[in-house]
């Protein structure tokens, strides 16, 4: 029997991507979709590409509307999920695609987000390597509250975590520069995202450690075994609708060789269904992951600079958000992790 699902924030980009993936999921059945300003409209008017779900009407987002489902997926603005999640029954499986429950440090929440700290939920990045050899995947089995990672965080974390855990790179001088598609900023009208502003241009934003994903990256790489983790993180908005290409570098640890580095990443991802280490000398394009729940990683050692370079590509709306949520829900429900999720992208 299929588990019943409600999606809150169904009129946005993340909500629409959740619904696109759920429509093909054999064990999850979408029963309810909700919105705020768009409540009362047919889903097809806001998400015209979702033909199989177009008949659903957007309901108001409230605990009463969401309760009574087996699974609730929250695709809401930051700060909106905490109070709502607290009012849902404990037996309901809730996955939050926003930031409200990602950080374990209340002080970091206050510094980067502000407002009431809602507490940390089980972190929804199965591939996160933990110090000592365990994986975050095990914590998701049977979970009832899941915090879906940030999209940029996923790209940087999975690019660097193998080397951190194995000790072949140093964690105290990490640098990450990301090319980010505009859908990561959400669907709300913003002047700097107008076609006339973004087409033919690229712009760095939240430079100098100001981006809200910084503490989450530090949290993950510390969990992977990093000591005194610091990361200089610079996202760059580029004229593409979706996708992230993250170039992350770290100092090569004393005594580590190029062969050691390659062997570490190969061993880390050999059995991962959604993470692929590309052949030596090959680096991913962001478009190679479009529509897929995959992470593609290219790896090099810059011997002159003494740094390891990991280039990782994801679709920010799939592995960066909706796909990560469904992958984690699969694990929580005891389903095969890959159910309903594609590894093949869309081209051109």
Number of C-alpha atoms within 10 A of each C-alpha: 7 11 14 16 23 24 27 27 27 30 28 20 21 27 25 23 22 26 26 19 19 22 17 14 16 12 15 22 20 20 14 19 28 28 24 16 12 18 18 14 16 19 26 18 14 16 20 13 13 17 12 13 20 15 12 17 19 25 22 19 21 15 15 10 15 29 15 16 20 18 24 26 26 29 28 24 14 14 18 14 21 19 14 14 22 11 13 18 15 11 13 18 21 26 31 28 30 22 25 26 27 26 24 18 14 14 12 17 23 12 12 14 16 12 10 13 20 20 14 18 20 19 25 30 27 18 20 21 24 20 17 11 10 12 16 18 18 13 16 24 16 14 23 19 24 25 25 30 27 24 25 28 20 29 30 28 25 26 28 27 28 25 29 26 24 19 18 22 26 23 27 14 14 20 18 22 18 23 23 29 21 22 18 22 13 13 13 10 9 9 10 12 17 11 10 10 12 17 12 9 10 14 13 14 12 12 12 9 14 15 15 17 21 19 23 23 25 21 19 25 29 20 19 26 22 24 14 12 19 20 21 16 22 21 20 20 22 21 19 16 12 21 30 32 27 28 21 25 28 24 20 24 18 11 7 12 14 14 9 14 22 17 12 17 23 16 12 18 17 11 10 13 14 20 21 19 24 16 12 10 8 13 18 20 18 23 20 20 27 25 26 23 29 27 25 23 28 22 26 18 20 14 11 6 9 15 19 24 21 26 27 31 33 33 31 33 27 27 30 28 28 30 28 29 25 28 25 28 28 21 22 23 19 13 14 11 19 17 16 19 22 16 16 14 15 10 9 6
